[in-house]
């Protein structure tokens, strides 16, 4: 069952970040396994956007935070993102790139 307050908070976040009007269209379950065998089970909310110059859709999902609210991720539907699945995949790729960069920076220089 979808939590009304969760959908309301995600909708407001999408509106603030990406346009004046965002309409919740559907909910999609995305299961993705990374190269490190980490399983992502993400419930993605799909929004139709009006008055947005960049995209007609936005994909969003949240993780509970310590304050009792949600840390919400939003991804606009711009190539290569064309679906909820590719939105999640793009975030996984971005996080892997950041992790690799941080690990490379933390390694001592070897002569």
C-alpha positions as YAML, in Angstrom:
chain: A
units: angstrom
residues:
- id: 1
  name: UNK
  ca: [0.00, 0.00, 0.00]
- id: 2
  name: UNK
  ca: [1.31, 3.44, -0.92]
- id: 3
  name: UNK
  ca: [1.67, 5.90, 1.95]
- id: 4
  name: UNK
  ca: [-0.24, 9.10, 1.18]
- id: 5
  name: UNK
  ca: [2.19, 11.28, 3.15]
- id: 6
  name: UNK
  ca: [5.19, 9.78, 1.36]
- id: 7
  name: UNK
  ca: [3.66, 10.43, -2.08]
- id: 8
  name: UNK
  ca: [2.77, 13.97, -1.00]
- id: 9
  name: UNK
  ca: [6.35, 14.69, 0.15]
- id: 10
  name: UNK
  ca: [7.87, 13.19, -3.01]
- id: 11
  name: UNK
  ca: [5.43, 15.16, -5.17]
- id: 12
  name: UNK
  ca: [6.31, 18.43, -3.41]
- id: 13
  name: UNK
  ca: [10.02, 17.73, -3.83]
- id: 14
  name: UNK
  ca: [9.60, 17.08, -7.56]
- id: 15
  name: UNK
  ca: [7.56, 20.28, -7.91]
- id: 16
  name: UNK
  ca: [10.18, 22.36, -6.10]
- id: 17
  name: UNK
  ca: [13.13, 20.93, -8.01]
- id: 18
  name: UNK
  ca: [11.73, 20.52, -11.51]
- id: 19
  name: UNK
  ca: [8.63, 22.52, -12.24]
- id: 20
  name: UNK
  ca: [5.46, 24.11, -11.09]
- id: 21
  name: UNK
  ca: [3.22, 21.18, -11.92]
- id: 22
  name: UNK
  ca: [4.01, 17.53, -11.32]
- id: 23
  name: UNK
  ca: [1.37, 14.84, -11.58]
- id: 24
  name: UNK
  ca: [1.93, 11.41, -10.04]
- id: 25
  name: UNK
  ca: [1.38, 8.94, -12.89]
- id: 26
  name: UNK
  ca: [2.44, 5.56, -11.54]
- id: 27
  name: UNK
  ca: [4.58, 3.55, -9.16]
- id: 28
  name: UNK
  ca: [7.19, 1.14, -10.56]
- id: 29
  name: UNK
  ca: [9.23, -1.46, -8.68]
- id: 30
  name: UNK
  ca: [12.83, -1.59, -9.95]
- id: 31
  name: UNK
  ca: [15.20, -4.41, -8.99]
- id: 32
  name: UNK
  ca: [18.83, -3.87, -9.96]
- id: 33
  name: UNK
  ca: [21.98, -5.81, -9.08]
- id: 34
  name: UNK
  ca: [25.27, -3.91, -9.22]
- id: 35
  name: UNK
  ca: [28.67, -5.27, -10.24]
- id: 36
  name: UNK
  ca: [29.44, -5.71, -6.53]
- id: 37
  name: UNK
  ca: [26.30, -7.89, -6.17]
- id: 38
  name: UNK
  ca: [24.48, -5.22, -4.20]
- id: 39
  name: UNK
  ca: [20.75, -5.52, -4.73]
- id: 40
  name: UNK
  ca: [18.70, -2.36, -5.16]
- id: 41
  name: UNK
  ca: [14.95, -2.77, -4.67]
- id: 42
  name: UNK
  ca: [13.56, 0.66, -5.36]
- id: 43
  name: UNK
  ca: [9.96, 1.79, -5.51]
- id: 44
  name: UNK
  ca: [10.08, 4.57, -8.09]
- id: 45
  name: UNK
  ca: [7.36, 7.19, -8.38]
- id: 46
  name: UNK
  ca: [6.82, 8.44, -11.93]
- id: 47
  name: UNK
  ca: [5.63, 12.02, -12.47]
- id: 48
  name: UNK
  ca: [4.43, 13.86, -15.52]
- id: 49
  name: UNK
  ca: [5.88, 17.37, -15.68]
- id: 50
  name: UNK
  ca: [4.30, 20.49, -17.10]
- id: 51
  name: UNK
  ca: [6.22, 23.62, -17.95]
- id: 52
  name: UNK
  ca: [9.60, 21.94, -17.69]
- id: 53
  name: UNK
  ca: [11.95, 22.81, -20.55]
- id: 54
  name: UNK
  ca: [14.19, 19.77, -20.06]
- id: 55
  name: UNK
  ca: [11.89, 16.78, -19.58]
- id: 56
  name: UNK
  ca: [8.32, 15.56, -19.66]
- id: 57
  name: UNK
  ca: [8.80, 13.03, -16.86]
- id: 58
  name: UNK
  ca: [10.61, 12.75, -13.57]
- id: 59
  name: UNK
  ca: [11.47, 9.62, -11.59]
- id: 60
  name: UNK
  ca: [11.72, 9.89, -7.82]
- id: 61
  name: UNK
  ca: [12.21, 7.71, -4.76]
- id: 62
  name: UNK
  ca: [13.04, 8.22, -1.13]
- id: 63
  name: UNK
  ca: [14.99, 6.68, 1.71]
- id: 64
  name: UNK
  ca: [13.94, 7.27, 5.32]
- id: 65
  name: UNK
  ca: [16.26, 9.65, 7.15]
- id: 66
  name: UNK
  ca: [17.14, 10.10, 10.83]
- id: 67
  name: UNK
  ca: [14.79, 13.08, 11.18]
- id: 68
  name: UNK
  ca: [11.73, 10.97, 10.36]
- id: 69
  name: UNK
  ca: [11.39, 12.36, 6.85]
- id: 70
  name: UNK
  ca: [12.74, 11.26, 3.51]
- id: 71
  name: UNK
  ca: [15.93, 11.79, 1.53]
- id: 72
  name: UNK
  ca: [14.46, 12.01, -1.96]
- id: 73
  name: UNK
  ca: [16.30, 11.32, -5.19]
- id: 74
  name: UNK
  ca: [14.90, 12.81, -8.40]
- id: 75
  name: UNK
  ca: [16.01, 12.08, -11.95]
- id: 76
  name: UNK
  ca: [14.68, 13.83, -15.05]
- id: 77
  name: UNK
  ca: [13.80, 11.81, -18.12]
- id: 78
  name: UNK
  ca: [16.60, 12.99, -20.40]
- id: 79
  name: UNK
  ca: [18.70, 10.62, -22.45]
- id: 80
  name: UNK
  ca: [20.04, 8.15, -21.50]
- id: 81
  name: UNK
  ca: [17.31, 8.06, -18.83]
- id: 82
  name: UNK
  ca: [14.13, 6.85, -20.55]
- id: 83
  name: UNK
  ca: [12.43, 4.82, -17.80]
- id: 84
  name: UNK
  ca: [12.29, 4.19, -14.08]
- id: 85
  name: UNK
  ca: [14.81, 1.37, -14.56]
- id: 86
  name: UNK
  ca: [17.35, 3.57, -16.36]
- id: 87
  name: UNK
  ca: [16.84, 6.33, -13.76]
- id: 88
  name: UNK
  ca: [17.88, 3.95, -10.97]
- id: 89
  name: UNK
  ca: [20.73, 2.61, -13.09]
- id: 90
  name: UNK
  ca: [22.03, 6.14, -13.70]
- id: 91
  name: UNK
  ca: [22.10, 6.90, -9.97]
- id: 92
  name: UNK
  ca: [23.90, 3.61, -9.24]
- id: 93
  name: UNK
  ca: [26.50, 4.50, -11.91]
- id: 94
  name: UNK
  ca: [26.96, 8.01, -10.51]
- id: 95
  name: UNK
  ca: [27.41, 6.68, -6.97]
- id: 96
  name: UNK
  ca: [29.95, 4.09, -8.20]
- id: 97
  name: UNK
  ca: [31.91, 6.84, -9.97]
- id: 98
  name: UNK
  ca: [31.98, 8.98, -6.82]
- id: 99
  name: UNK
  ca: [33.06, 5.97, -4.74]
- id: 100
  name: UNK
  ca: [35.87, 5.14, -7.20]
- id: 101
  name: UNK
  ca: [37.06, 8.76, -7.22]
- id: 102
  name: UNK
  ca: [37.13, 8.88, -3.42]
- id: 103
  name: UNK
  ca: [39.00, 5.58, -3.20]
- id: 104
  name: UNK
  ca: [41.55, 6.77, -5.78]
- id: 105
  name: UNK
  ca: [42.06, 9.99, -3.85]
- id: 106
  name: UNK
  ca: [42.54, 8.11, -0.58]
- id: 107
  name: UNK
  ca: [45.26, 5.82, -1.95]
- id: 108
  name: UNK
  ca: [48.78, 6.91, -1.13]
- id: 109
  name: UNK
  ca: [51.00, 7.79, -4.04]
- id: 110
  name: UNK
  ca: [53.24, 4.88, -5.04]
- id: 111
  name: UNK
  ca: [56.49, 5.61, -6.82]
...
